[in-house]
Amino acid sequence: MGRRLRLVAAPVIGMLALLIAAVPAWGAFPGTPGPIAYQKLIPAENEYENAGGLVAHPPRLGQSPRPLTENPTDGSPAYSADGRLIALESTRNAPGEIEKSGNHIFVMRSDGSGVRQLTRGEGFSDSNPSFSPDGKLVVFQRYRPSRRATHIFSVRASGRGLRQLTRGRSSDSEPTYSPNGRWIAFVSNRRRRGPNDSSNIFSMRPNGRHVRLLVGGGRRDFDPDVSPDGRSIAFASNRHGTGANVFVKRIGRRPRVRQVTRGDGAYTDPSWAPDGRHIAVWRKTMSTHEVVQSTHAVVVIRADGRGPMKVFDKAFSQEGCCEFLGPPGWGPRPR
């Protein structure tokens, strides 16, 4: 899907162009809830002097996030099943050549150390990584501007064994492993029946075969994340209006779709807690008093949509200033 994350500040738009290309999706692995990781960016007048990187917020309110990286292009954090590793996208090895090089996939320890690059090359941009449950593979999406095509690939955690999983004229993106590793959820427009931006959520085996529809009926369904027990899928959609909200659906033949966020703004990028009780969500709201101002927040809701929404972190941006927060990825406590 196209990323909706945008800063109003003109100096950083160039740097964020590739980050906006797609919003991350993650698989939720069972365990004790650990940190919630997300991107935090502080723009500067010169886009190459921006500050920020990935941070990890403890699962309880009242504590401060811990910096993991110091590169402002690091984004889309996705934890491994044991909580010891994080996969991410970044342009960190190509400063000043963002448009030429694009994002690549990296892996690091969950404390931010030991960063290793998994994908390399030019003419494409890799994003939205997700670990297989055994930690041996990372699945991600690759966009080629020259072909205007997005497809799904996998690579070994060693950086070897690159494999293309989807092909054809459709746009396939946002892959995320199921907790048992038997299938991958992803977003595609292959059954397009509405507007040009329509999409649905599908599943396929890890080899790219046996594609099946998981979630249909909405004009635009995106950002899938499978629950830790593998029985439900959380996703974002604009099916009830122009604004996006988060929904949960039991995986089966005819389960109902349940809306779990409501209110002003857009709610996207759900990430299940490892115990399946809560979901971290990215929220964006807009204010147009004297100047246009957007507020980005990482919030946590109950998986059933009941109870108050807890704001873990928030930032706002207006013309020429202020911070930006990216979507969350909730990991298990390292074991």
QUISULPE-V736705 format. One record per residue. N is the residue number from 1. RES is the residue in three letters. PHI is phi in whole degrees, -180 to 180 (NA if undefined). OMEGA is omega as a letter, one per 40 degrees, with the letter a starting at -180 (none if undefined). BURIAL is # if it has 9 or more other ideal C-beta (glycine too) atoms within 8 Angstrom, else .. Layout:
n	res	phi	omega	burial
N	RES	PHI	OMEGA	BURIAL
N	RES	PHI	OMEGA	BURIAL
This chain:
n	res	phi	omega	burial
1	MET	NA	i	#
2	GLY	-77	a	.
3	ARG	-70	i	#
4	ARG	-100	a	#
5	LEU	-81	a	#
6	ARG	-140	i	#
7	LEU	-92	i	#
8	VAL	-77	a	#
9	ALA	-62	a	#
10	ALA	-61	a	.
11	PRO	-62	a	#
12	VAL	-104	a	#
13	ILE	-62	a	#
14	GLY	-61	a	#
15	MET	-68	a	#
16	LEU	-87	a	#
17	ALA	-55	a	#
18	LEU	-78	i	#
19	LEU	-65	a	#
20	ILE	-76	a	#
21	ALA	-61	a	#
22	ALA	-161	i	#
23	VAL	-95	a	#
24	PRO	-73	i	#
25	ALA	-134	a	#
26	TRP	-132	i	#
27	GLY	-91	a	#
28	ALA	-102	i	#
29	PHE	-100	a	#
30	PRO	-69	i	#
31	GLY	157	i	#
32	THR	-83	a	.
33	PRO	-56	i	#
34	GLY	-110	a	#
35	PRO	-71	i	#
36	ILE	-107	a	#
37	ALA	-99	i	#
38	TYR	-164	i	#
39	GLN	-87	i	#
40	LYS	-131	a	#
41	LEU	-127	i	#
42	ILE	-117	a	#
43	PRO	-72	i	#
44	ALA	-124	i	#
45	GLU	-64	i	.
46	ASN	-103	a	.
47	GLU	-61	i	#
48	TYR	-85	i	.
49	GLU	-112	i	.
50	ASN	-61	i	#
51	ALA	-113	i	.
52	GLY	135	a	#
53	GLY	152	i	#
54	LEU	-89	i	#
55	VAL	-128	i	#
56	ALA	-126	a	#
57	HIS	-99	i	#
58	PRO	-57	a	#
59	PRO	-70	i	#
60	ARG	-108	i	.
61	LEU	-69	i	.
62	GLY	92	i	.
63	GLN	-115	a	.
64	SER	-93	i	.
65	PRO	-68	a	#
66	ARG	-105	i	#
67	PRO	-62	i	#
68	LEU	-108	a	#
69	THR	-135	a	#
70	GLU	-119	i	.
71	ASN	-104	a	.
72	PRO	-68	i	#
73	THR	-91	i	#
74	ASP	-71	i	#
75	GLY	-157	i	#
76	SER	55	a	#
77	PRO	-69	i	#
78	ALA	-137	a	#
79	TYR	-82	i	#
80	SER	-79	a	#
81	ALA	-64	i	#
82	ASP	-91	i	#
83	GLY	75	a	#
84	ARG	-92	a	.
85	LEU	-128	i	#
86	ILE	-131	i	#
87	ALA	-95	a	#
88	LEU	-151	i	#
89	GLU	-110	a	#
90	SER	-168	i	#
91	THR	-111	a	#
92	ARG	-59	a	#
93	ASN	-96	a	.
94	ALA	-140	a	#
95	PRO	-61	i	.
96	GLY	81	a	.
97	GLU	-129	a	.
98	ILE	-62	a	#
99	GLU	-64	a	.
100	LYS	-78	a	.
101	SER	-90	a	#
102	GLY	75	i	#
103	ASN	-76	i	#
104	HIS	-131	a	#
105	ILE	-97	i	#
106	PHE	-128	i	#
107	VAL	-133	i	#
108	MET	-145	i	#
109	ARG	-69	a	#
110	SER	-70	i	#
111	ASP	-94	i	.
112	GLY	95	a	#
113	SER	-94	i	.
114	GLY	64	a	.
115	VAL	-69	i	#
116	ARG	-128	i	.
117	GLN	-90	a	#
118	LEU	-99	a	#
119	THR	-118	a	#
120	ARG	-142	i	.
121	GLY	130	a	.
122	GLU	-126	i	.
123	GLY	87	i	.
124	PHE	-154	i	#
125	SER	-136	a	#
126	ASP	-102	a	#
127	SER	-157	i	#
128	ASN	57	i	#
129	PRO	-76	i	#
130	SER	-151	i	#
131	PHE	-77	i	#
132	SER	-75	a	#
133	PRO	-58	i	#
134	ASP	-84	i	.
135	GLY	75	a	#
136	LYS	-87	a	.
137	LEU	-126	i	#
138	VAL	-126	i	#
139	VAL	-102	a	#
140	PHE	-159	i	#
141	GLN	-108	i	#
142	ARG	-125	i	#
143	TYR	-108	i	#
144	ARG	-111	a	#
145	PRO	-58	a	.
146	SER	-65	i	.
147	ARG	-105	a	.
148	ARG	53	a	.
149	ALA	-129	i	.
150	THR	-122	i	#
151	HIS	-137	a	#
152	ILE	-105	a	#
153	PHE	-128	i	#
154	SER	-133	i	#
155	VAL	-147	i	#
156	ARG	-68	i	#
157	ALA	-65	i	#
158	SER	-84	a	.
159	GLY	95	a	#
160	ARG	-102	i	.
161	GLY	72	i	.
162	LEU	-63	a	.
163	ARG	-142	i	.
164	GLN	-88	a	#
165	LEU	-101	i	#
166	THR	-121	a	#
167	ARG	-144	i	.
168	GLY	108	a	.
169	ARG	-87	a	.
170	SER	-76	i	.
171	SER	-101	a	.
172	ASP	-116	a	#
173	SER	-153	i	#
174	GLU	54	a	#
175	PRO	-74	i	#
176	THR	-150	a	#
177	TYR	-69	i	#
178	SER	-73	a	#
179	PRO	-60	i	#
180	ASN	-89	i	.
181	GLY	77	a	#
182	ARG	-85	i	.
183	TRP	-152	a	#
184	ILE	-125	i	#
185	ALA	-89	i	#
186	PHE	-157	a	#
187	VAL	-105	i	#
188	SER	-153	i	#
189	ASN	-104	a	#
190	ARG	-67	i	#
191	ARG	-112	a	.
192	ARG	-57	i	.
193	ARG	-133	a	.
194	GLY	-127	i	.
195	PRO	-62	a	.
196	ASN	-63	a	.
197	ASP	-95	a	.
198	SER	-70	i	#
199	SER	-157	i	#
200	ASN	-133	a	#
201	ILE	-110	a	#
202	PHE	-123	i	#
203	SER	-126	i	#
204	MET	-151	i	#
205	ARG	-74	a	#
206	PRO	-59	i	#
207	ASN	-93	i	.
208	GLY	91	a	#
209	ARG	-97	i	.
210	HIS	55	i	.
211	VAL	-76	i	.
212	ARG	-135	i	.
213	LEU	-78	i	.
214	LEU	-102	a	#
215	VAL	-133	i	#
216	GLY	-137	i	#
217	GLY	101	i	.
218	GLY	-89	i	#
219	ARG	-67	i	#
220	ARG	-147	i	#
221	ASP	-110	a	#
222	PHE	-158	i	#
223	ASP	55	a	#
224	PRO	-75	i	#
225	ASP	-148	a	#
226	VAL	-86	a	#
227	SER	-66	a	#
228	PRO	-60	i	#
229	ASP	-88	i	.
230	GLY	74	a	#
231	ARG	-100	a	.
232	SER	-134	i	#
233	ILE	-132	i	#
234	ALA	-98	a	#
235	PHE	-158	i	#
236	ALA	-102	a	#
237	SER	-162	i	#
238	ASN	-108	a	#
239	ARG	-63	a	#
240	HIS	-107	a	.
241	GLY	152	a	.
242	THR	-80	a	.
243	GLY	-83	a	.
244	ALA	-83	i	#
245	ASN	-137	i	#
246	VAL	-99	a	#
247	PHE	-128	i	#
248	VAL	-128	i	#
249	LYS	-134	i	#
250	ARG	-69	a	.
251	ILE	-83	a	#
252	GLY	175	a	.
253	ARG	-74	a	.
254	ARG	-136	i	.
255	PRO	-77	i	.
256	ARG	-80	i	.
257	VAL	-95	a	#
258	ARG	-112	i	#
259	GLN	-83	a	#
260	VAL	-118	i	#
261	THR	-126	i	#
262	ARG	-151	i	.
263	GLY	128	a	.
264	ASP	-72	i	.
265	GLY	92	a	#
266	ALA	-111	i	#
267	TYR	-120	a	#
268	THR	-143	i	#
269	ASP	55	i	#
270	PRO	-67	i	#
271	SER	-138	a	#
272	TRP	-65	i	#
273	ALA	-71	a	#
274	PRO	-60	i	#
275	ASP	-93	i	#
276	GLY	76	a	#
277	ARG	-90	a	.
278	HIS	-132	i	#
279	ILE	-137	i	#
280	ALA	-85	a	#
281	VAL	-137	i	#
282	TRP	-95	a	#
283	ARG	-124	i	#
284	LYS	-130	i	#
285	THR	-126	a	#
286	MET	-121	i	#
287	SER	-129	a	.
288	THR	-130	i	.
289	HIS	-78	i	.
290	GLU	-94	i	.
291	VAL	-131	i	.
292	VAL	-73	a	#
293	GLN	-135	i	#
294	SER	-116	i	#
295	THR	-117	i	#
296	HIS	-108	a	#
297	ALA	-144	i	#
298	VAL	-103	a	#
299	VAL	-122	i	#
300	VAL	-125	i	#
301	ILE	-125	i	#
302	ARG	-72	a	#
303	ALA	-64	i	#
304	ASP	-89	i	.
305	GLY	82	a	#
306	ARG	-92	i	.
307	GLY	81	a	.
308	PRO	-73	i	.
309	MET	-89	a	#
310	LYS	-103	a	.
311	VAL	-91	a	.
312	PHE	-86	i	#
313	ASP	-162	i	#
314	LYS	-152	i	#
315	ALA	-152	i	#
316	PHE	-132	i	#
317	SER	-138	i	#
318	GLN	-141	a	#
319	GLU	-55	i	.
320	GLY	89	a	.
321	CYS	-157	i	.
322	CYS	81	a	#
323	GLU	-91	i	#
324	PHE	-141	i	#
325	LEU	-116	i	#
326	GLY	-99	a	#
327	PRO	-63	a	#
328	PRO	-89	i	#
329	GLY	-131	a	#
330	TRP	-97	a	#
331	GLY	-110	i	#
332	PRO	-78	i	#
333	ARG	-63	a	#
334	PRO	-55	i	.
335	ARG	-134	none	.
